[in-house]
Amino acid sequence: MFKKSISVATLPVCMMVASCHKVPSATPLAVRSPDGRTEIVAGRLKSGGLAVRIRHDGRDVIAPSEVGLMPDGEAYGPVEIEGSQQITTANGGEASHGELLVKARERIGGKRALLLRLRAYDQGAAFQA
């Protein structure tokens, strides 16, 4: 049963299979849970901000929302998504969650880099920057 909450969990990683590719910044990136019912989508808003959307069974649990990270009290400016890496993690031969790493960089200002880790579990979703 899916609860409408975000849970952050760390699972042992027994096997990882990865592929990396460059994506245009306008292309939304998505990762699904092993059962396919939970989906996390990351992309760029028209304003240039990084946004995340979480869906379960085709319905929004979290509507597209700007991530709004503020390291050291200073918000990230408009970003470009530089690339992504899809990871499949298995524990005992079965997929435990889907994971997507999104690499972004500010377009102006300090041009700080950001790595966003999105995880879709059968029971929920998590993201970490």
N, C-alpha and C positions, 0 to 999 in steps of 0.2 A: 504494500500500500504506500502510495506517495504522500508525503507530508509537504505542505506548502511552506517549507523553510529551507534555508541554505545550511548545509552541514559541511564542515571541513574535516576531512579524514585523511590519514596517512596510512596507506596499505603497503605491505611488503611487495617489492617489485621482484618477481622471479624471472620474467622474460620481457624484453622490450624489442619491438620492431618499429623502426622509424623511417620516414621518408620526408625529405625537405624540398620545398619549392618556393619560388618567389611568386607573390600575388600582387595584382594591382590594388592600390589602396581602396578603391571603390568596391571591390569584391568582398562580400561578407564571407567570413570563415565560420565553419560549424563543426561541432563534434557531438556524437550521440553516445548514449549509454549502451552497454551490451545488448539490452533488450529492445533498444531503439525507441523507447517511450520518452526519454528525457533528452533534450537538445539544448546546447548552449551555442549562441551565435555571437560573434564579435565582428565589428565593422567600424567604419568611420562615419560620423554624422556630417551633415553639410557644413557645420561650423568648424569641422576638423577634429573635434573631440573623439576619443575612443569610446565606443558604446558596447554594452553587453545586453543580451536578451536571453532569458531562460524560459523554455517551453516544456510542457509535459502533456502527452496525449493530444498534441496539436493546439493547446491553449497556453497563453502567456501566464507564467507564474511571476516573472519579472518582465515588465514591458521594456522595450528598448530604452536604456538609461545610460547616461554618460558616466564613465567610470569615476571621474573626478578625483584622481589621486593627488595628494599634496605632500610630497616628501619635503621635509624641512620647512613646512608651512607655505611652500610655493607651489601653486597648481601647475600641472603640465599644460603647455599651450597646444595649438593644433598639431596633430601628428600625421606621419606617413607610416603605413604598415609596410615594413621592409621584407617580411617573410613569415613563414609559418612552418611548423613541424608537427606532423600527426604521429601520435604514439599509441600503440596498442599494448596494454599491460595485461599479462596473464599470471594467474596464480593457480598452480596445479592443473594447467592445461585449459582453464576456462578464463575468458576475459573478465577482469574485475571492474574495469572502467575504461571509458574513452578519454583521451587526453589530447589537448591541442596547446602548443606553445606559440604565442604570437609575439613577434618582435616588432616594436614600433620606435620611432624617433621623432622628437619635436621638429617641426619645420622651421621655426624661428626661435629667437632667444638663445638659450643655452644649448639647444639641440641635444638634450639629455635622451638617453636610450631607456627603453622600458621593455621588460619581458613579462608577459601576462600568461599565466598557466591556468587553463580552463579544464576542469574535470567533470565528466558526466557519469554518474553512477546510476544503477537501477533504482536506488532509493533517494536520489537527490542530486545536487550539483554543488560545485565549489569553484572558486577562482582565487588566485593569489598573484600579487605583483611583487 
